[in-house]
Amino acid sequence: MIHPSYVELMKVVNHDVAIGEEPVVNSRYSIVIAAAKRARQIIGGAEPMLPNSYGKKPLSIAVEELYVGDVKILSEEE
């Protein structure tokens, strides 16, 4: 099982959205795409934003960065 779960990630990413506004992430697919893009950046040489990420896989690092808020998913307007 993946930790954090998709549901937990969606809550974290959408926590700043006011009631009545469109959430930044509407589906699991959006979370998967964002994590995959960040993992590709790390594979391509981008420095991980987390301390103690040595030895972890790029996708694990990307998911954790999303979860702790180091990486933000921007809406189309932003």
All heavy atoms as a GROMACS GRO file, in nm:
protein
  600
    1MET      N    1   0.083  -0.118   0.000
    1MET     CA    2   0.000   0.000   0.000
    1MET      C    3   0.088   0.125   0.000
    1MET      O    4   0.190   0.130   0.066
    1MET     CB    5  -0.092  -0.002   0.120
    1MET     CG    6  -0.184   0.114   0.127
    1MET     SD    7  -0.314   0.079   0.246
    1MET     CE    8  -0.444   0.166   0.170
    2ILE      N    9   0.046   0.222  -0.074
    2ILE     CA   10   0.122   0.346  -0.086
    2ILE      C   11   0.088   0.436   0.032
    2ILE      O   12  -0.027   0.450   0.070
    2ILE     CB   13   0.086   0.418  -0.217
    2ILE    CG1   14   0.126   0.333  -0.335
    2ILE    CG2   15   0.152   0.554  -0.223
    2ILE    CD1   16   0.081   0.390  -0.468
    3HIS      N   17   0.192   0.492   0.090
    3HIS     CA   18   0.170   0.592   0.195
    3HIS      C   19   0.242   0.718   0.155
    3HIS      O   20   0.358   0.712   0.121
    3HIS     CB   21   0.220   0.546   0.330
    3HIS     CG   22   0.195   0.648   0.436
    3HIS    ND1   23   0.071   0.668   0.488
    3HIS    CD2   24   0.275   0.738   0.495
    3HIS    CE1   25   0.077   0.766   0.577
    3HIS    NE2   26   0.200   0.809   0.582
    4PRO      N   27   0.183   0.829   0.154
    4PRO     CA   28   0.043   0.857   0.185
    4PRO      C   29  -0.050   0.813   0.072
    4PRO      O   30  -0.008   0.799  -0.041
    4PRO     CB   31   0.039   1.009   0.201
    4PRO     CG   32   0.151   1.057   0.116
    4PRO     CD   33   0.257   0.951   0.122
    5SER      N   34  -0.174   0.792   0.106
    5SER     CA   35  -0.271   0.747   0.007
    5SER      C   36  -0.310   0.863  -0.085
    5SER      O   37  -0.283   0.979  -0.057
    5SER     CB   38  -0.397   0.694   0.076
    5SER     OG   39  -0.468   0.800   0.136
    6TYR      N   40  -0.377   0.829  -0.194
    6TYR     CA   41  -0.425   0.932  -0.287
    6TYR      C   42  -0.517   1.031  -0.215
    6TYR      O   43  -0.509   1.150  -0.238
    6TYR     CB   44  -0.504   0.869  -0.403
    6TYR     CG   45  -0.422   0.782  -0.493
    6TYR    CD1   46  -0.446   0.646  -0.502
    6TYR    CD2   47  -0.322   0.836  -0.573
    6TYR    CE1   48  -0.372   0.566  -0.586
    6TYR    CE2   49  -0.248   0.757  -0.658
    6TYR     CZ   50  -0.272   0.622  -0.665
    6TYR     OH   51  -0.199   0.544  -0.747
    7VAL      N   52  -0.602   0.979  -0.131
    7VAL     CA   53  -0.698   1.064  -0.060
    7VAL      C   54  -0.625   1.163   0.030
    7VAL      O   55  -0.658   1.282   0.033
    7VAL     CB   56  -0.797   0.977   0.022
    7VAL    CG1   57  -0.888   1.064   0.107
    7VAL    CG2   58  -0.877   0.888  -0.069
    8GLU      N   59  -0.524   1.115   0.103
    8GLU     CA   60  -0.446   1.204   0.189
    8GLU      C   61  -0.374   1.311   0.107
    8GLU      O   62  -0.371   1.428   0.145
    8GLU     CB   63  -0.346   1.123   0.270
    8GLU     CG   64  -0.407   1.035   0.375
    8GLU     CD   65  -0.304   0.946   0.442
    8GLU    OE1   66  -0.183   0.971   0.429
    8GLU    OE2   67  -0.346   0.850   0.507
    9LEU      N   68  -0.315   1.271  -0.006
    9LEU     CA   69  -0.246   1.367  -0.091
    9LEU      C   70  -0.342   1.472  -0.146
    9LEU      O   71  -0.309   1.591  -0.150
    9LEU     CB   72  -0.178   1.296  -0.208
    9LEU     CG   73  -0.040   1.238  -0.180
    9LEU    CD1   74   0.009   1.158  -0.299
    9LEU    CD2   75   0.059   1.346  -0.146
   10MET      N   76  -0.461   1.430  -0.185
   10MET     CA   77  -0.559   1.524  -0.238
   10MET      C   78  -0.600   1.625  -0.130
   10MET      O   79  -0.617   1.743  -0.159
   10MET     CB   80  -0.679   1.451  -0.296
   10MET     CG   81  -0.648   1.381  -0.426
   10MET     SD   82  -0.780   1.284  -0.495
   10MET     CE   83  -0.895   1.410  -0.542
   11LYS      N   84  -0.615   1.578  -0.007
   11LYS     CA   85  -0.650   1.670   0.102
   11LYS      C   86  -0.541   1.772   0.125
   11LYS      O   87  -0.568   1.891   0.144
   11LYS     CB   88  -0.676   1.591   0.231
   11LYS     CG   89  -0.807   1.519   0.233
   11LYS     CD   90  -0.825   1.443   0.363
   11LYS     CE   91  -0.952   1.360   0.362
   11LYS     NZ   92  -0.963   1.277   0.484
   12VAL      N   93  -0.415   1.728   0.124
   12VAL     CA   94  -0.303   1.818   0.147
   12VAL      C   95  -0.292   1.921   0.035
   12VAL      O   96  -0.274   2.039   0.060
   12VAL     CB   97  -0.171   1.738   0.160
   12VAL    CG1   98  -0.050   1.829   0.154
   12VAL    CG2   99  -0.172   1.657   0.288
   13VAL      N  100  -0.303   1.876  -0.089
   13VAL     CA  101  -0.290   1.966  -0.203
   13VAL      C  102  -0.404   2.068  -0.208
   13VAL      O  103  -0.383   2.184  -0.242
   13VAL     CB  104  -0.283   1.886  -0.335
   13VAL    CG1  105  -0.292   1.975  -0.456
   13VAL    CG2  106  -0.155   1.804  -0.340
   14ASN      N  107  -0.524   2.027  -0.170
   14ASN     CA  108  -0.641   2.114  -0.177
   14ASN      C  109  -0.672   2.187  -0.046
   14ASN      O  110  -0.776   2.250  -0.035
   14ASN     CB  111  -0.764   2.033  -0.219
   14ASN     CG  112  -0.755   1.987  -0.362
   14ASN    OD1  113  -0.702   2.055  -0.448
   14ASN    ND2  114  -0.807   1.868  -0.389
   15HIS      N  115  -0.583   2.183   0.052
   15HIS     CA  116  -0.616   2.239   0.183
   15HIS      C  117  -0.635   2.391   0.182
   15HIS      O  118  -0.704   2.445   0.267
   15HIS     CB  119  -0.512   2.199   0.287
   15HIS     CG  120  -0.386   2.279   0.284
   15HIS    ND1  121  -0.287   2.255   0.193
   15HIS    CD2  122  -0.345   2.382   0.361
   15HIS    CE1  123  -0.189   2.340   0.214
   15HIS    NE2  124  -0.221   2.419   0.315
   16ASP      N  125  -0.576   2.463   0.087
   16ASP     CA  126  -0.590   2.609   0.083
   16ASP      C  127  -0.711   2.656   0.004
   16ASP      O  128  -0.736   2.777  -0.003
   16ASP     CB  129  -0.465   2.672   0.019
   16ASP     CG  130  -0.344   2.666   0.112
   16ASP    OD1  131  -0.365   2.656   0.234
   16ASP    OD2  132  -0.232   2.670   0.061
   17VAL      N  133  -0.788   2.566  -0.052
   17VAL     CA  134  -0.902   2.602  -0.135
   17VAL      C  135  -1.020   2.640  -0.046
   17VAL      O  136  -1.058   2.566   0.045
   17VAL     CB  137  -0.941   2.486  -0.228
   17VAL    CG1  138  -1.063   2.520  -0.310
   17VAL    CG2  139  -0.825   2.450  -0.319
   18ALA      N  140  -1.076   2.756  -0.072
   18ALA     CA  141  -1.192   2.803   0.006
   18ALA      C  142  -1.318   2.728  -0.038
   18ALA      O  143  -1.325   2.675  -0.149
   18ALA     CB  144  -1.211   2.952  -0.014
   19ILE      N  145  -1.415   2.726   0.050
   19ILE     CA  146  -1.541   2.659   0.020
   19ILE      C  147  -1.606   2.728  -0.100
   19ILE      O  148  -1.615   2.850  -0.106
   19ILE     CB  149  -1.635   2.662   0.142
   19ILE    CG1  150  -1.572   2.582   0.256
   19ILE    CG2  151  -1.773   2.608   0.106
   19ILE    CD1  152  -1.647   2.590   0.386
   20GLY      N  153  -1.649   2.650  -0.196
   20GLY     CA  154  -1.711   2.702  -0.316
   20GLY      C  155  -1.615   2.720  -0.433
   20GLY      O  156  -1.657   2.735  -0.546
   21GLU      N  157  -1.484   2.720  -0.406
   21GLU     CA  158  -1.385   2.732  -0.513
   21GLU      C  159  -1.357   2.594  -0.574
   21GLU      O  160  -1.378   2.491  -0.511
   21GLU     CB  161  -1.254   2.789  -0.459
   21GLU     CG  162  -1.259   2.935  -0.425
   21GLU     CD  163  -1.122   2.987  -0.382
   21GLU    OE1  164  -1.023   2.913  -0.392
   21GLU    OE2  165  -1.117   3.102  -0.336
   22GLU      N  166  -1.307   2.596  -0.695
   22GLU     CA  167  -1.269   2.472  -0.763
   22GLU      C  168  -1.140   2.418  -0.701
   22GLU      O  169  -1.042   2.492  -0.689
   22GLU     CB  170  -1.247   2.502  -0.912
   22GLU     CG  171  -1.216   2.382  -0.996
   22GLU     CD  172  -1.335   2.290  -1.016
   22GLU    OE1  173  -1.449   2.338  -1.006
   22GLU    OE2  174  -1.313   2.171  -1.040
   23PRO      N  175  -1.137   2.292  -0.660
   23PRO     CA  176  -1.014   2.236  -0.604
   23PRO      C  177  -0.904   2.229  -0.710
   23PRO      O  178  -0.931   2.217  -0.828
   23PRO     CB  179  -1.054   2.097  -0.556
   23PRO     CG  180  -1.184   2.068  -0.620
   23PRO     CD  181  -1.246   2.196  -0.661
   24VAL      N  182  -0.779   2.237  -0.664
   24VAL     CA  183  -0.664   2.230  -0.754
   24VAL      C  184  -0.658   2.092  -0.817
   24VAL      O  185  -0.632   2.077  -0.936
   24VAL     CB  186  -0.534   2.261  -0.679
   24VAL    CG1  187  -0.413   2.244  -0.770
   24VAL    CG2  188  -0.538   2.401  -0.621
   25VAL      N  189  -0.682   1.989  -0.737
   25VAL     CA  190  -0.676   1.850  -0.783
   25VAL      C  191  -0.815   1.789  -0.771
   25VAL      O  192  -0.873   1.789  -0.663
   25VAL     CB  193  -0.575   1.769  -0.700
   25VAL    CG1  194  -0.576   1.625  -0.740
   25VAL    CG2  195  -0.436   1.827  -0.717
   26ASN      N  196  -0.865   1.737  -0.881
   26ASN     CA  197  -0.999   1.677  -0.882
   26ASN      C  198  -0.996   1.525  -0.885
   26ASN      O  199  -1.098   1.462  -0.862
   26ASN     CB  200  -1.078   1.725  -1.004
   26ASN     CG  201  -1.112   1.871  -0.994
   26ASN    OD1  202  -1.143   1.921  -0.887
   26ASN    ND2  203  -1.106   1.940  -1.106
   27SER      N  204  -0.882   1.466  -0.917
   27SER     CA  205  -0.880   1.321  -0.936
   27SER      C  206  -0.745   1.262  -0.898
   27SER      O  207  -0.645   1.334  -0.886
   27SER     CB  208  -0.911   1.288  -1.082
   27SER     OG  209  -0.805   1.333  -1.164
   28ARG      N  210  -0.744   1.132  -0.884
   28ARG     CA  211  -0.620   1.060  -0.859
   28ARG      C  212  -0.523   1.078  -0.975
   28ARG      O  213  -0.402   1.084  -0.957
   28ARG     CB  214  -0.647   0.911  -0.842
   28ARG     CG  215  -0.727   0.877  -0.721
   28ARG     CD  216  -0.747   0.728  -0.717
   28ARG     NE  217  -0.840   0.692  -0.613
   28ARG     CZ  218  -0.869   0.569  -0.580
   28ARG    NH1  219  -0.814   0.469  -0.645
   28ARG    NH2  220  -0.954   0.544  -0.485
   29TYR      N  221  -0.578   1.084  -1.094
   29TYR     CA  222  -0.497   1.098  -1.214
   29TYR      C  223  -0.410   1.223  -1.204
   29TYR      O  224  -0.291   1.220  -1.239
   29TYR     CB  225  -0.588   1.107  -1.336
   29TYR     CG  226  -0.516   1.127  -1.466
   29TYR    CD1  227  -0.450   1.020  -1.528
   29TYR    CD2  228  -0.512   1.252  -1.528
   29TYR    CE1  229  -0.382   1.039  -1.647
   29TYR    CE2  230  -0.445   1.270  -1.646
   29TYR     CZ  231  -0.380   1.164  -1.706
   29TYR     OH  232  -0.314   1.182  -1.824
   30SER      N  233  -0.463   1.333  -1.156
   30SER     CA  234  -0.387   1.457  -1.142
   30SER      C  235  -0.270   1.440  -1.045
   30SER      O  236  -0.161   1.492  -1.070
   30SER     CB  237  -0.478   1.570  -1.093
   30SER     OG  238  -0.583   1.592  -1.182
   31ILE      N  239  -0.293   1.370  -0.936
   31ILE     CA  240  -0.187   1.345  -0.838
   31ILE      C  241  -0.078   1.259  -0.901
   31ILE      O  242   0.041   1.286  -0.884
   31ILE     CB  243  -0.245   1.276  -0.712
   31ILE    CG1  244  -0.334   1.371  -0.634
   31ILE    CG2  245  -0.136   1.219  -0.624
   31ILE    CD1  246  -0.262   1.478  -0.558
   32VAL      N  247  -0.117   1.156  -0.973
   32VAL     CA  248  -0.021   1.066  -1.036
   32VAL      C  249   0.064   1.141  -1.138
   32VAL      O  250   0.186   1.126  -1.143
   32VAL     CB  251  -0.094   0.946  -1.102
   32VAL    CG1  252   0.001   0.865  -1.190
   32VAL    CG2  253  -0.156   0.857  -0.996
   33ILE      N  254   0.000   1.224  -1.220
   33ILE     CA  255   0.072   1.302  -1.320
   33ILE      C  256   0.172   1.398  -1.254
   33ILE      O  257   0.287   1.410  -1.297
   33ILE     CB  258  -0.026   1.380  -1.412
   33ILE    CG1  259  -0.108   1.282  -1.494
   33ILE    CG2  260   0.048   1.479  -1.501
   33ILE    CD1  261  -0.030   1.193  -1.586
   34ALA      N  262   0.129   1.467  -1.149
   34ALA     CA  263   0.217   1.561  -1.079
   34ALA      C  264   0.337   1.490  -1.017
   34ALA      O  265   0.451   1.537  -1.029
   34ALA     CB  266   0.139   1.636  -0.972
   35ALA      N  267   0.313   1.376  -0.953
   35ALA     CA  268   0.423   1.301  -0.892
   35ALA      C  269   0.519   1.248  -1.000
   35ALA      O  270   0.641   1.252  -0.981
   35ALA     CB  271   0.368   1.186  -0.809
   36ALA      N  272   0.465   1.202  -1.111
   36ALA     CA  273   0.549   1.151  -1.219
   36ALA      C  274   0.635   1.262  -1.279
   36ALA      O  275   0.754   1.241  -1.308
   36ALA     CB  276   0.463   1.086  -1.327
   37LYS      N  277   0.577   1.380  -1.297
   37LYS     CA  278   0.653   1.493  -1.352
   37LYS      C  279   0.768   1.531  -1.259
   37LYS      O  280   0.880   1.557  -1.302
   37LYS     CB  281   0.563   1.613  -1.376
   37LYS     CG  282   0.476   1.600  -1.498
   37LYS     CD  283   0.393   1.724  -1.521
   37LYS     CE  284   0.306   1.709  -1.644
   37LYS     NZ  285   0.227   1.830  -1.671
   38ARG      N  286   0.738   1.537  -1.129
   38ARG     CA  287   0.843   1.572  -1.032
   38ARG      C  288   0.950   1.463  -1.027
   38ARG      O  289   1.070   1.493  -1.020
   38ARG     CB  290   0.782   1.594  -0.894
   38ARG     CG  291   0.882   1.627  -0.788
   38ARG     CD  292   0.959   1.754  -0.817
   38ARG     NE  293   1.061   1.775  -0.715
   38ARG     CZ  294   1.179   1.829  -0.737
   38ARG    NH1  295   1.210   1.876  -0.856
   38ARG    NH2  296   1.265   1.841  -0.639
   39ALA      N  297   0.910   1.337  -1.034
   39ALA     CA  298   1.008   1.227  -1.034
   39ALA      C  299   1.099   1.238  -1.156
   39ALA      O  300   1.221   1.216  -1.145
   39ALA     CB  301   0.936   1.092  -1.031
   40ARG      N  302   1.043   1.272  -1.272
   40ARG     CA  303   1.125   1.290  -1.393
   40ARG      C  304   1.224   1.406  -1.376
   40ARG      O  305   1.336   1.400  -1.425
   40ARG     CB  306   1.037   1.313  -1.515
   40ARG     CG  307   0.986   1.184  -1.572
   40ARG     CD  308   0.918   1.207  -1.707
   40ARG     NE  309   0.786   1.146  -1.699
   40ARG     CZ  310   0.671   1.209  -1.699
   40ARG    NH1  311   0.665   1.339  -1.712
   40ARG    NH2  312   0.558   1.144  -1.688
   41GLN      N  313   1.182   1.511  -1.307
   41GLN     CA  314   1.274   1.622  -1.280
   41GLN      C  315   1.391   1.575  -1.194
   41GLN      O  316   1.506   1.611  -1.220
   41GLN     CB  317   1.201   1.736  -1.210
   41GLN     CG  318   1.102   1.811  -1.295
   41GLN     CD  319   1.024   1.914  -1.216
   41GLN    OE1  320   1.026   1.916  -1.092
   41GLN    NE2  321   0.951   1.999  -1.287
   42ILE      N  322   1.361   1.496  -1.093
   42ILE     CA  323   1.466   1.444  -1.004
   42ILE      C  324   1.560   1.352  -1.081
   42ILE      O  325   1.682   1.361  -1.067
   42ILE     CB  326   1.404   1.374  -0.882
   42ILE    CG1  327   1.329   1.476  -0.796
   42ILE    CG2  328   1.510   1.301  -0.801
   42ILE    CD1  329   1.240   1.416  -0.690
   43ILE      N  330   1.503   1.266  -1.163
   43ILE     CA  331   1.586   1.177  -1.246
   43ILE      C  332   1.674   1.259  -1.340
   43ILE      O  333   1.790   1.224  -1.365
   43ILE     CB  334   1.496   1.079  -1.326
   43ILE    CG1  335   1.431   0.979  -1.232
   43ILE    CG2  336   1.577   1.007  -1.434
   43ILE    CD1  337   1.320   0.898  -1.296
   44GLY      N  338   1.620   1.369  -1.390
   44GLY     CA  339   1.694   1.456  -1.482
   44GLY      C  340   1.801   1.542  -1.415
   44GLY      O  341   1.871   1.616  -1.482
   45GLY      N  342   1.811   1.537  -1.283
   45GLY     CA  343   1.917   1.610  -1.214
   45GLY      C  344   1.871   1.715  -1.116
   45GLY      O  345   1.954   1.778  -1.050
   46ALA      N  346   1.741   1.738  -1.104
   46ALA     CA  347   1.691   1.836  -1.007
   46ALA      C  348   1.722   1.788  -0.866
   46ALA      O  349   1.716   1.668  -0.837
   46ALA     CB  350   1.542   1.857  -1.024
   47GLU      N  351   1.755   1.880  -0.782
   47GLU     CA  352   1.790   1.847  -0.645
   47GLU      C  353   1.663   1.820  -0.563
   47GLU      O  354   1.571   1.902  -0.564
   47GLU     CB  355   1.866   1.964  -0.583
   47GLU     CG  356   1.944   1.931  -0.460
   47GLU     CD  357   2.058   1.834  -0.483
   47GLU    OE1  358   2.118   1.834  -0.590
   47GLU    OE2  359   2.083   1.756  -0.391
   48PRO      N  360   1.655   1.708  -0.492
   48PRO     CA  361   1.538   1.682  -0.406
   48PRO      C  362   1.529   1.789  -0.296
   48PRO      O  363   1.630   1.837  -0.246
   48PRO     CB  364   1.566   1.546  -0.345
   48PRO     CG  365   1.661   1.481  -0.439
   48PRO     CD  366   1.745   1.593  -0.495
   49MET      N  367   1.407   1.824  -0.260
   49MET     CA  368   1.384   1.928  -0.159
   49MET      C  369   1.379   1.872  -0.018
   49MET      O  370   1.366   1.947   0.078
   49MET     CB  371   1.254   2.002  -0.190
   49MET     CG  372   1.260   2.075  -0.319
   49MET     SD  373   1.103   2.157  -0.349
   49MET     CE  374   1.127   2.208  -0.517
   50LEU      N  375   1.387   1.742  -0.006
   50LEU     CA  376   1.378   1.678   0.125
   50LEU      C  377   1.517   1.642   0.177
   50LEU      O  378   1.601   1.592   0.102
   50LEU     CB  379   1.297   1.548   0.115
   50LEU     CG  380   1.152   1.562   0.076
   50LEU    CD1  381   1.092   1.423   0.054
   50LEU    CD2  382   1.075   1.633   0.184
   51PRO      N  383   1.540   1.664   0.306
   51PRO     CA  384   1.664   1.614   0.363
   51PRO      C  385   1.656   1.461   0.376
   51PRO      O  386   1.547   1.404   0.381
   51PRO     CB  387   1.669   1.679   0.501
   51PRO     CG  388   1.527   1.712   0.532
   51PRO     CD  389   1.459   1.734   0.401
   52ASN      N  390   1.767   1.397   0.376
   52ASN     CA  391   1.774   1.251   0.392
   52ASN      C  392   1.701   1.175   0.282
   52ASN      O  393   1.638   1.072   0.308
   52ASN     CB  394   1.719   1.207   0.528
   52ASN     CG  395   1.789   1.274   0.644
   52ASN    OD1  396   1.910   1.298   0.637
   52ASN    ND2  397   1.716   1.307   0.748
   53SER      N  398   1.709   1.223   0.160
   53SER     CA  399   1.644   1.154   0.050
   53SER      C  400   1.739   1.060  -0.023
   53SER      O  401   1.699   0.994  -0.118
   53SER     CB  402   1.583   1.254  -0.048
   53SER     OG  403   1.682   1.338  -0.099
   54TYR      N  404   1.863   1.053   0.022
   54TYR     CA  405   1.961   0.966  -0.042
   54TYR      C  406   1.917   0.820  -0.030
   54TYR      O  407   1.878   0.774   0.076
   54TYR     CB  408   2.100   0.984   0.022
   54TYR     CG  409   2.203   0.895  -0.040
   54TYR    CD1  410   2.258   0.928  -0.164
   54TYR    CD2  411   2.244   0.778   0.020
   54TYR    CE1  412   2.352   0.846  -0.223
   54TYR    CE2  413   2.338   0.696  -0.037
   54TYR     CZ  414   2.392   0.730  -0.160
   54TYR     OH  415   2.485   0.648  -0.219
   55GLY      N  416   1.921   0.750  -0.141
   55GLY     CA  417   1.887   0.608  -0.142
   55GLY      C  418   1.740   0.580  -0.169
   55GLY      O  419   1.702   0.467  -0.190
   56LYS      N  420   1.656   0.684  -0.168
   56LYS     CA  421   1.514   0.664  -0.198
   56LYS      C  422   1.493   0.674  -0.348
   56LYS      O  423   1.567   0.741  -0.419
   56LYS     CB  424   1.428   0.771  -0.129
   56LYS     CG  425   1.425   0.759   0.021
   56LYS     CD  426   1.332   0.863   0.078
   56LYS     CE  427   1.325   0.854   0.230
   56LYS     NZ  428   1.236   0.956   0.285
   57LYS      N  429   1.389   0.612  -0.394
   57LYS     CA  430   1.355   0.617  -0.536
   57LYS      C  431   1.294   0.754  -0.569
   57LYS      O  432   1.228   0.815  -0.484
   57LYS     CB  433   1.258   0.505  -0.571
   57LYS     CG  434   1.320   0.368  -0.556
   57LYS     CD  435   1.224   0.259  -0.593
   57LYS     CE  436   1.291   0.124  -0.575
   57LYS     NZ  437   1.202   0.015  -0.610
   58PRO      N  438   1.316   0.801  -0.692
   58PRO     CA  439   1.265   0.934  -0.730
   58PRO      C  440   1.114   0.951  -0.711
   58PRO      O  441   1.069   1.057  -0.667
   58PRO     CB  442   1.302   0.946  -0.878
   58PRO     CG  443   1.421   0.858  -0.893
   58PRO     CD  444   1.398   0.744  -0.798
   59LEU      N  445   1.035   0.848  -0.739
   59LEU     CA  446   0.891   0.861  -0.722
   59LEU      C  447   0.854   0.873  -0.574
   59LEU      O  448   0.766   0.951  -0.538
   59LEU     CB  449   0.817   0.743  -0.787
   59LEU     CG  450   0.666   0.753  -0.785
   59LEU    CD1  451   0.618   0.880  -0.855
   59LEU    CD2  452   0.604   0.631  -0.850
   60SER      N  453   0.922   0.800  -0.489
   60SER     CA  454   0.897   0.811  -0.345
   60SER      C  455   0.930   0.950  -0.294
   60SER      O  456   0.856   1.007  -0.213
   60SER     CB  457   0.980   0.708  -0.268
   60SER     OG  458   0.944   0.578  -0.305
   61ILE      N  459   1.038   1.007  -0.344
   61ILE     CA  460   1.077   1.142  -0.306
   61ILE      C  461   0.970   1.241  -0.353
   61ILE      O  462   0.928   1.329  -0.279
   61ILE     CB  463   1.214   1.178  -0.366
   61ILE    CG1  464   1.323   1.090  -0.306
   61ILE    CG2  465   1.246   1.326  -0.342
   61ILE    CD1  466   1.456   1.098  -0.379
   62ALA      N  467   0.925   1.226  -0.478
   62ALA     CA  468   0.825   1.317  -0.535
   62ALA      C  469   0.695   1.313  -0.456
   62ALA      O  470   0.636   1.418  -0.427
   62ALA     CB  471   0.800   1.281  -0.681
   63VAL      N  472   0.649   1.195  -0.421
   63VAL     CA  473   0.524   1.182  -0.345
   63VAL      C  474   0.539   1.247  -0.207
   63VAL      O  475   0.451   1.319  -0.161
   63VAL     CB  476   0.483   1.033  -0.333
   63VAL    CG1  477   0.371   1.016  -0.231
   63VAL    CG2  478   0.440   0.979  -0.467
   64GLU      N  479   0.653   1.224  -0.144
   64GLU     CA  480   0.675   1.283  -0.012
   64GLU      C  481   0.684   1.435  -0.020
   64GLU      O  482   0.634   1.507   0.067
   64GLU     CB  483   0.801   1.225   0.052
   64GLU     CG  484   0.813   1.257   0.198
   64GLU     CD  485   0.925   1.181   0.267
   64GLU    OE1  486   0.971   1.079   0.213
   64GLU    OE2  487   0.966   1.227   0.375
   65GLU      N  488   0.747   1.487  -0.126
   65GLU     CA  489   0.754   1.632  -0.145
   65GLU      C  490   0.614   1.693  -0.160
   65GLU      O  491   0.586   1.799  -0.106
   65GLU     CB  492   0.839   1.666  -0.267
   65GLU     CG  493   0.987   1.647  -0.245
   65GLU     CD  494   1.070   1.675  -0.369
   65GLU    OE1  495   1.013   1.685  -0.481
   65GLU    OE2  496   1.192   1.687  -0.355
   66LEU      N  497   0.528   1.626  -0.234
   66LEU     CA  498   0.389   1.672  -0.247
   66LEU      C  499   0.319   1.670  -0.112
   66LEU      O  500   0.246   1.762  -0.077
   66LEU     CB  501   0.313   1.584  -0.345
   66LEU     CG  502   0.335   1.610  -0.493
   66LEU    CD1  503   0.276   1.498  -0.576
   66LEU    CD2  504   0.273   1.743  -0.533
   67TYR      N  505   0.341   1.563  -0.037
   67TYR     CA  506   0.272   1.545   0.091
   67TYR      C  507   0.312   1.651   0.194
   67TYR      O  508   0.227   1.703   0.266
   67TYR     CB  509   0.298   1.406   0.145
   67TYR     CG  510   0.216   1.373   0.268
   67TYR    CD1  511   0.078   1.360   0.260
   67TYR    CD2  512   0.276   1.356   0.391
   67TYR    CE1  513   0.002   1.330   0.371
   67TYR    CE2  514   0.201   1.327   0.504
   67TYR     CZ  515   0.065   1.314   0.493
   67TYR     OH  516  -0.010   1.286   0.605
   68VAL      N  517   0.440   1.684   0.200
   68VAL     CA  518   0.484   1.783   0.299
   68VAL      C  519   0.468   1.927   0.250
   68VAL      O  520   0.488   2.021   0.326
   68VAL     CB  521   0.630   1.758   0.345
   68VAL    CG1  522   0.643   1.625   0.413
   68VAL    CG2  523   0.727   1.774   0.232
   69GLY      N  524   0.434   1.944   0.123
   69GLY     CA  525   0.407   2.077   0.071
   69GLY      C  526   0.527   2.147   0.010
   69GLY      O  527   0.521   2.266  -0.019
   70ASP      N  528   0.638   2.076  -0.008
   70ASP     CA  529   0.754   2.137  -0.072
   70ASP      C  530   0.729   2.163  -0.220
   70ASP      O  531   0.785   2.256  -0.277
   70ASP     CB  532   0.878   2.048  -0.057
   70ASP     CG  533   0.931   2.046   0.085
   70ASP    OD1  534   0.897   2.138   0.162
   70ASP    OD2  535   1.008   1.954   0.118
   71VAL      N  536   0.647   2.081  -0.282
   71VAL     CA  537   0.612   2.096  -0.423
   71VAL      C  538   0.463   2.126  -0.429
   71VAL      O  539   0.383   2.059  -0.365
   71VAL     CB  540   0.644   1.967  -0.502
   71VAL    CG1  541   0.593   1.976  -0.644
   71VAL    CG2  542   0.793   1.940  -0.501
   72LYS      N  543   0.427   2.227  -0.504
   72LYS     CA  544   0.287   2.266  -0.517
   72LYS      C  545   0.237   2.234  -0.657
   72LYS      O  546   0.310   2.246  -0.754
   72LYS     CB  547   0.271   2.418  -0.495
   72LYS     CG  548   0.321   2.467  -0.361
   72LYS     CD  549   0.225   2.436  -0.254
   72LYS     CE  550   0.275   2.498  -0.123
   72LYS     NZ  551   0.218   2.440  -0.008
   73ILE      N  552   0.111   2.197  -0.666
   73ILE     CA  553   0.045   2.179  -0.794
   73ILE      C  554  -0.033   2.307  -0.819
   73ILE      O  555  -0.118   2.346  -0.739
   73ILE     CB  556  -0.051   2.058  -0.792
   73ILE    CG1  557   0.027   1.930  -0.763
   73ILE    CG2  558  -0.126   2.048  -0.924
   73ILE    CD1  559  -0.062   1.809  -0.743
   74LEU      N  560  -0.002   2.372  -0.928
   74LEU     CA  561  -0.066   2.499  -0.959
   74LEU      C  562  -0.188   2.477  -1.047
   74LEU      O  563  -0.187   2.390  -1.134
   74LEU     CB  564   0.032   2.593  -1.030
   74LEU     CG  565   0.158   2.626  -0.953
   74LEU    CD1  566   0.251   2.712  -1.038
   74LEU    CD2  567   0.127   2.695  -0.822
   75SER      N  568  -0.288   2.559  -1.026
   75SER     CA  569  -0.406   2.552  -1.112
   75SER      C  570  -0.372   2.616  -1.246
   75SER      O  571  -0.269   2.681  -1.262
   75SER     CB  572  -0.524   2.622  -1.046
   75SER     OG  573  -0.495   2.760  -1.031
   76GLU      N  574  -0.460   2.603  -1.343
   76GLU     CA  575  -0.434   2.657  -1.475
   76GLU      C  576  -0.420   2.809  -1.474
   76GLU      O  577  -0.344   2.866  -1.552
   76GLU     CB  578  -0.547   2.617  -1.570
   76GLU     CG  579  -0.548   2.469  -1.603
   76GLU     CD  580  -0.661   2.432  -1.696
   76GLU    OE1  581  -0.725   2.521  -1.754
   76GLU    OE2  582  -0.684   2.311  -1.712
   77GLU      N  583  -0.492   2.877  -1.384
   77GLU     CA  584  -0.484   3.022  -1.376
   77GLU      C  585  -0.349   3.068  -1.323
   77GLU      O  586  -0.302   3.176  -1.355
   77GLU     CB  587  -0.594   3.078  -1.286
   77GLU     CG  588  -0.734   3.055  -1.337
   77GLU     CD  589  -0.788   2.918  -1.298
   77GLU    OE1  590  -0.758   2.870  -1.187
   77GLU    OE2  591  -0.860   2.860  -1.380
   78GLU      N  592  -0.287   2.988  -1.238
   78GLU     CA  593  -0.160   3.026  -1.176
   78GLU      C  594  -0.046   2.994  -1.269
   78GLU      O  595   0.060   3.041  -1.262
   78GLU     CB  596  -0.141   2.953  -1.043
   78GLU     CG  597  -0.246   2.991  -0.943
   78GLU     CD  598  -0.237   2.909  -0.816
   78GLU    OE1  599  -0.211   2.789  -0.822
   78GLU    OE2  600  -0.258   2.968  -0.710
   0.00000   0.00000   0.00000
